[in-house]
Amino acid sequence: MLDIAFIRERPEQVKEGLINRGDSPNIVDEVLTLDGHRRALLQQVEALRAERNRVSKEISRMRDKTEREERIAAMRLVGKRIGELETRLRQVESDLRQVMAFLPALPHESVPVGPDETHNVVVRQWGEPREFDFEPIPHWDLGPELDILDFERGVKLSGSRFYVLKKEGARLQRALISWMLDVHTREHGYTEIYPPFVVKKECMWTAGELPKFAENIYHDVEDDIWLVPTAEVPLTNLHRDEILSGDDLPLHYVAYTACFRREKMSAGRDVRGIKRGHQFDKVEMYRITTPETSYQALEEMVEEALDLCRRLGLPYRVLELCTGDLGFHSSKTYDIEVWAPGCGEWLEVSSLSNCESFQARRANIRYRPERGAKPRFVHTLNGSGLALPRIMIAVLETYQQADGSVIVPEVLRPWMGGIEVIGGDQAA
């Protein structure tokens, strides 16, 4: 959520940021109108309360019964008027909160301006795609042939966009998750969190998923709980309504969760394979920092995600997203894509964002720089470290062999029980 004082003071700057994102700037005028109405009502209420308090003191000193009763009657009318104004004030505040909830984060000044993903900028690249002496096949053929991926039974169990991993496929997914968590906790300095996979509505609102993305989130109406679309949601809410000590920052969290999203795809787009599904696994990195250190933290998180890609031997490229492709709550985002030779495309395996104080304001997460100092809002950052199943796709397609087998990347073998090859005559 944006700072209402900032919107009042710099409305044209906010409008420019919205235009650069591809959003309508008219919402700023709506916010200012509601805010002006709210402040006027609040001023009236406070003035009437002050009058009532003053007259109440006078009444207590009055000796003339008639005059006292007249004043008491007048104050009843004032009380009634205060009640009416307070009702209107609550409604205006509710309307303002609702409109403010649809205002996205403003892009950082360093973000390239552009209308859509075609204006994203490749800022670095590593590795060369593997050259094959045979035609590499996509994972949607490779997985079933190895009997580690079953589309038909996934659909039978849960419907379209679901699948079943089995045998070494299930073990490879589990190995990737465990390996990533171990690297982040043992080497990158993160604290592992295992959060619930369902959260209260307030958690979704705090993280910026509601109300804008309600149609894409799975919701249990009876208990009013929501399946997490990413571990970012519960991690954002760990310190909701808390004032942290400056000495405790930065906080580094990493969490594995299954993630649930209604994928609404255009006909014919990404319909094959496991690239897009309603359920997927992800290891999420999350940081809570001071405003002064958040952009350095973002660069560090990018490097930590890239470290995993390099260890897996997967060629990658890093894209800096333009203003028109930023997520709702992000001020700056980098996407990491790895090459999948069977699909013949770059696949996004991590999106790393600095949300600045946008989520912190919604969650009321603050810190006290020093003892006795006024609390300030923290900055929050998040990023996949890394996301499945796209890493699975890249590993299977990159390490496939002519005989249909797949070599297990060396770094994963301890987490695979020593298995070196999946399928083929060399299988362990």
N, C-alpha and C positions, 0 to 999 in steps of 0.2 A: 504494500500500500504506500502511496506517495504521501509526503508531508503536506497537510493542508496549508500550513503557513508558507511553504515553498510555492505552492500553486497560487496563493494570493499575491505573493511578492513577484513571481516571475511567470505569469500566465503565458506570455508569448514564447518563452523558452520551452515550457511544457508542450504547447501546441506544436512547436517545431519538432520536438522529439516524437510526438505522436504521428505527425505527417511523415517523418522519416521512417517510422515503423510501418507505414501504410494504413494507419488508423485515422478515424475522423477526429479533428480537433474540437468539434462542437461540444464534446462531452465536458471540456474545460469550462465553457460558459455555463453549462448546466450545473456543474459543481459549484462555481462561484455564485450563481443565483441562489442555490439551496443554502450555501454557507452564509450568504448575506441575510437570507430569511432567518436562518437559525440564530445568528448573532443578534438580529433585531428582536426576535422573540425572547432570547435569553436576557437581553438588556431590559425589556419590559418586565419580565418575571422578577428579575433582581431588584428593579426599582419598586415594584409593588410589595415585594417581601420587606424591603427596607422601610417602606412607609408603614406597613403593618406592624413591624417591630417597634418603630418609633411611637406610633399611636397607642400600641399596647402598653407601653411604659407610661404614656400620659394618662391612659384610662385608669391605671392602678393608683394614680395620685388624685384623681377627680373626686370631689365631694358632692357635686351636683348630680343627683340620680338621673334626672332627665337627660342631661348632657351626656352622661356616661352611657346610657342606653342608646342614645342616638349614635354615638361613636361606635359602640359595639355592633349595632345594626349596619353601619357603614362598612365596618371591617369584615362583616360576613359577606357583603357584596364584593369587597376586595378579594377575600379568600376564594369566592366562587370564580372571580375573574382569573385569579392565579391558577386555579385548577383547569380552567378552559385553555389558558395559554400553555400550561405544562403539557396538556394532551396534544395540542398542536405542535409543541416543541419536540415531543417524543416522536411524532410522525415525521416531522421534517428531518430529525436526526436519523431516523430509520431510512428515509429516502436518500439522504446524503451518503450514508454508509453503503447502501446498495449501489448507488452510482459509482462511488469511489472504488468499490470492489471490482469494477470492470475496467479501471484505469491500469494499464500495464506499467511495468518498470520503464524508466527512461534509458535510452542507450547511452553508454559511456562515450565521451567525446572522441575516443580513439577508434570507435567502431566504424567501419566503412559504410557509407550511405548507399543503399541500393534497394530496389523494390522486392526482390525475391532471391531464391537460392542461386540463380545464375550469376549473381553479383558477389557471391562469397569468394574469398581470396585464399588461395593455397599459399600458406606461409612457410611450410617446410615439407620435405619428403625424404623417406629413407628406404633403402633396399630396392632391389630390382625384382620384378615378377619372375617367378621360376619359368625356365624354358623347358618344355616337355618334348620328348621324342615320340609322343603319342598324343591323341586328342583327349584332353582332360574332360571328364564328364561332371555334370553338376551334381550337387549333393542329393537332389531329389531322385536321381537314379542310383548314385553311389551308395547311399544309406540303405535302401531296400535290398540291393544286391548283396550287401554285407550282412543283411538281416539284423541291423541295429536301429532301423528307423521304420516305423509302421504308420502309414497315413490312414489306411482304411480303418484300422481299429481305433485310432484317435477320433475319427469322425463318428464311428459307431458309439463310442463312449460319450462324446461331448458335442459333436456337431462340427461344422466347417471351421477351419483354421485351428484345429487341434490335432495333435499327433502323439505317438507313443515312442519313446526311446527305450531300447532294450539292450541286454547283453553289454558288450563293450561300449555301445553308444551311451547308455545310461551311466556307465562307469566313467567314460571320458568327460561327460558333463559334470559329474560329481568331482572328478579330479581337478578340472579347471577351476571350479568354485573354491575347493579347499586350497589349491595352490595359490590362487589370487589372494584369498584371505590371509594366508600365511606370509606371503611376501609383504602385504600391506602392514600387517601387525608386527612382524619380526624385523623388517628392514625399513619401512617407510614411516614408522612411528604412530600408527593408528591404533585406536582402542576398538576392539570388536564389540558390536552390539547385535543381539538377536531380538528384533522387535516383533510385536504381533503383526500378522498379515492383514488384520482388519482394524479400522480406527473409527473414532467418533467423527461426526460431521464437522465439528469444530476444527479437528485436525486437518481435514481437507481444505477448509476455508483458509486456515492459517498458512498453509503451504502454497496457496494460490491456485489450487485445483478447482475450487468452487468459488463463485457459481458458474464461471465461464465454461468449464469442461464437464459439467454434470452428465451430459449425454454419453460421454465416453467412459464413465466409471461404473463399475458394478456395485449395486446397492441393495442391501437387505432392508426392505421397508419395515418389517415388523420390529426389528431391534434398532433400526436407524443406524446401522454400521456400514462402513464402506470398505471394499477390498482395495488394498493399496495399489496404485498404478506404478509406484516406485518407492524404495526405502527412504527416499528424500522426505516423504510425508511424515512418517513417525520420527525420523531423526530431527526434523525441524521442530517438532513438538516436544522433544525431550526436555527442553528448558523453557517452555512456554510460561509466561508470567513470572519469570525469575530475573533477579538482578545478580549478575555474576561479578566476581572479583576480577579486576584487571590482571591480577597475578595468575588467574586460572586460564587465561587466554594465551595462545589459541587452543581450541579444542579440536581434536582430529578423531573422527569416528568412521568406521567402516562396517557395513552390514550386508549380509546376503538376505534377499527375499525373493520369493516368487512375486511376479508383478502381473496385474490384471488390467487389461484395457480393451474396450470395444474398438477394434480396428475397423474403421469405415473406409473401405478402399474403392477406388474407381474400378469399373468393370475392366478386367484384363490386366490390371496393374498388380504386380507382385503376388500373383495368385498361386504360383508354384512354390513348393518347398516350404521351408520353415523360417523364412526371412521375416514374415509378419504373422503374428498369431495373437490370440486373445490372452494367452498365458505364456510368460517367459521368465527366465531366471536372470538375475543381475546382482553383481557385487557393486555396491555404491560407496563412494568416498564422500565425506561430508566434513566441512570445516566451519567453525565459528571463530571469527577474528575481529580485531579492531579495524575501524575504517582505514587507518593509515597503512595497514599491512595486507589488505585483502587482494590487491592486484598482484603482489608478489606471490601470495598464496596460490592464486589461480595459475600462474606460470609453473609453480612447483607441482601442482596437481596434474597439469598436462604432462609434465616430465614423468611423473609416477605412472601414469597410464601408458605412456610410450615405452617405458621400461619393460612393461609386460609384453607389449607387442614385439619388441626387439628380442626378448628372451624366447618368445615363441617362433622367431624367425619369420614374421609376417611383414611384408612390405607395407608401409603406411604413408599416408599424407595427412597433414593437419590443415584444416580450413578455419579461417576466421570468419564467422558469420556476419553478414551485412545487417543493417538495421531492419530490413523487411523480413528477415528470416529468423530473428531472435524469438526465443520462447517468451511467454507472457510475463514471467517474473525475472527475466534475465536482463542485466545491463551489458554484459559482454559474454560471448560464448565461443569456444573452440570446439569443433567436431573432429574426431579422429576416425579415419576410414582405413580399412585394410583391403587388400586385393584378394578377390575370390576368383581363381582362374577358371573354375567350372562354370560359374554364372557369367564370368566375363565382366565383372563390375566391381566398383569400390563399395564396400559395405560399412556403414557407420557402426562403430563398436563403442564409442564413447562420446558424450556431449558434456562438456565441462563449462560451468557457468558461475559467474559472480552475480549474485542477486542483490549485492550491496545491502541496504537496510530494508528492502521491500518486504521480505518475509518477516524480518525482525519486528517491523512495525505491526504487522498483523498478529504476530505471536507475542508481542510485548516482551521481547528478549533484550535486556539491557545489561550494561556492565558499568562498574564504577572504576574509572581510571586509577583513582587513588582514594585513600580513606577520606571521607567527608566531601568528596567531589560529587557533582551532579551526575546522575546516571545518563549514559548515552546508549543509543541503539547499536548493537553489534552488526557486523556484516556476515552473511551466510553464503557458503559456496558449496556446490555439489557437482559430482561427475561420476560417470560409470567407470568402474575399474576392474573388470570390464563387463560388457553386456553380452549375454547369451540370448538366442542361439547363434548370432552372427559370427562370434568367435569360433563356435563349433563348425559353422559352414566353412570359414576360411581355413581352419586346421585340416578338415577332411579333404577339401579340394586341393589345398596346397601340397599336402603330403601323400596324395594318392599315387599308386604305382601302376605300371602297365598291366599287372596281373589282377588288378582290382582291389588289392590290399591298400592299407593306409599305415604309414609309419607313424608311430607315436612320437611327438617332439620329445627330445631328450629330457627337458626340464620337467616334463609331466610324468615320466616313468616311475619315480618313487611314489607318486600318488595313484598310479595305475597298477600297483602291485608288481612292478617289474615288467609288465607287458610292453613289448617293443613294437609289435606289428598287430594291427587289427585285420583279420581275414587273411586269405592267401595261404600258401604252403608254409610261410614262415611264422604263422601265428603261434604265440607262446601258450 
